[in-house]
Amino acid sequence: MRTPFRQTHSFTVLMLTMLMALLTGCAATLASPSATEFNTPPDNVQPELSNAIPHEAKAAPVVEQYSNVWAKIQHANTIDVHDDAEVRKQRNFFDNKQRFMNQVGERAEPFLYYIVSQLEARNMPLELALLPIVESGYNPLAQANGPAGLWQMIPATGRNFGLTINSAYDGRKDALASTDAVLDYLQHLYDTLDNDWINAVAAYNTGELVIKAAIDKNKAKGKPTDFWSLGIPAKRVQTVPKWLAFIQIIRAPNHYGLKIPAIDNRPVLDRIPAPNGVDIGQIADAAGLSKAKFKTYNPGFRQGVIPSKGKYQIALPLENIGLYQENQDKLYAQKRYDSQSYTVKSGDSLGSIAAKFDMSVKALKQANNLTSDRLKIGQELTLLTPMATNDNQPEAVKVSSNKAKVDTKVSSKSSTKAKTPSKPADKTAAKATTYKVKSGDSLDKIARKNKVKLADLMKWNQLNAKSIIKPGQELKVTE
């Protein structure tokens, strides 16, 4: 009776082996795509027709299975791209522009993961990470007449959405800080412009009021208010067809004769408090980086030193932060600088300015990266003077020690406060209905200070992203 048992057992083992092989094949199919697979569109799908897939089917959450960030964007499929003539024109223009794509990939490498992760955390379309390609070629140092940085924000919009912009630092060129501000702005536009992301991008390009007027016009006529129904001329929203063209290109790069350099789907940078008054070359040395590489990660700093006043952050590769922290104390033992701005007046020269502020012409030229002695009236110069060396303790340590002292006082008096609440605490219970703008305020700061949504603050005061607020101006902070 044992022979039949052996045969049955053998048959069972054989079947289990075949089943395991089948499951292994399925697992291989679901594995993360390689760079080669990312660059190869499916044989049985026309890349241009990706928008033919029902929107409901494309809205499935993106599974964290990609080793390449571009591939993650490729498979997001949130934005429907119509077969539009202007989109085709832009797509054809970038056809076979491999050199440009290589440049974009190199510039985007430190920042793309952060941008995509922020979009994902906010439940915003991952395709918005392609906007910097058409805005700046992913160059954080890009500067037009007014717009600047990866996202090409204008100063008023940058300040209103929380960015610091002064002679020493331009938050629009800080790739991480500007991303936070732009995503706030885009979300505001989406919420304001009938929950249409293409409308939001169009407004980002041409202005919120233009798109709002087109929407109101369509509503009055009983027409749809999606972007494709607004009939806005392409020349007024040039960013939109370029952005949509790149969405199609990223979804099927091989079809357009392109390969997208892979970028690892992992964090690259982290931000830590910046040491005031310290030369950026010294910071780079402390982190084990070249000065040029440090400036690549921190393009927002306009001077050779971190501003002596204010709170700033520096971005460093994760693998360099440990070394920087080990060497941080040494930075405060070296010469530190107080920085201030000076506007060139009629009759000024490098020599007269240097003498006035007790510094050498050579130091003045180095601080401002000047290669000649010629100055222009109205030109802004940076003046660096040695700081007092009476405190070499890092600011981050000082803050934490002060906080510890405050916490101790609070805990020791907690029982007393519980029995006799102070009068000022009672007064704060009544929320103010207006707020008087102070010097240095922005719409973002005012909204945070009064614990209201930025979009609501703008709506209550009939403001838009380009509105300029002035000290003394009164704003509504409740409806």
C-alpha positions, 0 to 999 in steps of 0.5 A, a space after each residue: 500500500 506504500 507505492 500509491 502513497 509515494 506516487 500521490 506524494 510525488 504528484 503533490 510536491 510537483 504541483 506545489 513546485 509549479 505553484 511556487 514557480 507561478 507565484 514567483 513569476 507574478 512577484 517578478 512582474 510586480 517588482 520595481 521597474 528598472 531604468 530600462 523598463 521605465 524608458 520603454 513604453 508598453 508595446 500594445 499602448 499608444 503613448 498619446 492615448 494614455 488619457 483614454 483610460 477612464 479617470 476613475 481607473 487612473 486615480 488609484 493610489 500610487 504604491 511605493 514600489 519604485 526605485 526611480 522617482 521619475 517612474 513614480 511620476 510616470 505612473 501617477 496618471 492624475 492629469 488628463 492630457 487632451 490631444 491639443 494642437 499646442 500640446 503636440 507642438 510643444 511635445 514635438 519641440 522637445 522630441 530628441 532633446 536628449 542633452 536638455 533632458 540630461 541637464 534637467 536630470 542632473 539639476 533635479 537630482 538633489 531636489 526631486 525626491 523632496 518635491 514628489 514626497 511633499 506633493 504626495 503628503 499633500 495629496 496633490 498630483 505628482 505631475 506638478 513636479 514637472 513644472 520646474 522643467 518648463 519654468 527653469 529647466 530645474 535650475 534653482 539659480 534661474 533669474 528673469 527680470 522679476 521671477 527667480 528660482 526653480 519655480 520662477 516666483 515673483 517677489 510679491 508672491 514669494 513674500 506673501 507665501 512665506 519666503 524671506 527675500 532680502 539682499 542676503 538671501 532669496 527664498 525663491 532660489 532656495 529649492 526646498 523653501 520655495 517648493 513649500 511656498 509654491 505648493 501652498 500657492 498652487 493649492 490655493 489656486 486649485 481651491 479658488 479656481 473650481 478644483 481644476 489643477 490645469 486651471 491652477 497651473 494656468 493661473 500660476 502662469 498668467 495670473 489668478 484674476 485672468 482665470 477667475 474672470 474666464 470661469 465667471 464668464 463661463 458660469 454666467 453662460 451655463 458652460 463648464 469651467 474646466 480649463 479646456 472649456 475656458 477657451 484661453 489663447 495659448 499665448 496667454 498661458 504658455 506654461 500649460 501646453 509645455 507642462 502637459 507636453 512633458 507629462 506625455 513625454 515622461 509617460 513614454 520617453 522612448 516614444 519621443 526619442 528620450 531617456 530620462 536619467 534615473 533618480 533614486 527614490 530616496 531622500 537626499 537632503 535634510 535641513 538644519 539651522 544655519 550658523 549666523 555670520 559664518 563663511 559658507 566655505 567654512 560650513 562646506 569644509 565642516 560638512 566635507 563638501 566643496 564650496 561649489 557643491 554646498 552652493 548647489 544645495 543652498 543657492 538662496 544665499 546671495 553672500 559669502 556668509 550666512 546673514 548675521 541676523 535672522 533664522 535661516 536653514 542650510 540643506 546638507 546631504 544626509 550622509 554629511 550631516 553627522 560630520 557637520 555636527 561633529 565640526 559645528 563647534 569649531 565654526 564658532 571659534 573662527 572669525 564670524 561676520 556681521 553683514 549689512 547692505 549699502 546702496 551706492 550713491 552718486 560720487 561713491 567709489 569702492 575706495 570711499 565705501 571701504 574707507 567709510 566702513 573701515 574695510 579693505 577694497 579687496 574685502 569689499 570686492 570679494 564679499 560682492 564677487 566684483 571683478 571690476 572697480 566700476 559701480 552703478 548708482 542704486 547698486 546694492 553692496 554687501 558689507 561684512 564686518 567682524 562680529 564680536 567673539 563673546 559667544 561661540 555657542 551654536 544658536 541651536 544649543 542656546 535655543 534648546 537650553 533657554 527652552 529647558 529653563 522656561 519649561 522648568 519654570 512652567 512646571 514648578 508653577 503649574 499648580 499655582 497657575 491652575 488655581 489662579 488663571 492670569 487676566 492676560 490669558 482671559 483677554 486672549 480668549 476674545 479673537 481679534 477681527 482685524 489685524 494691523 500689518 507690521 513691517 516684515 509681515 507677509 500674508 502667510 505670516 499673518 494667516 499663521 499668526 491668526 490661525 486662519 487659512 491663507 486662502 480665507 485671509 485672501 478672500 476676506 480682504 479681496 487679495 491675490 498672490 501678487 497683492 502688496 501689503 503695507 505697514 499700518 494696513 488693516 486686514 480682516 482676520 475673521 469672516 
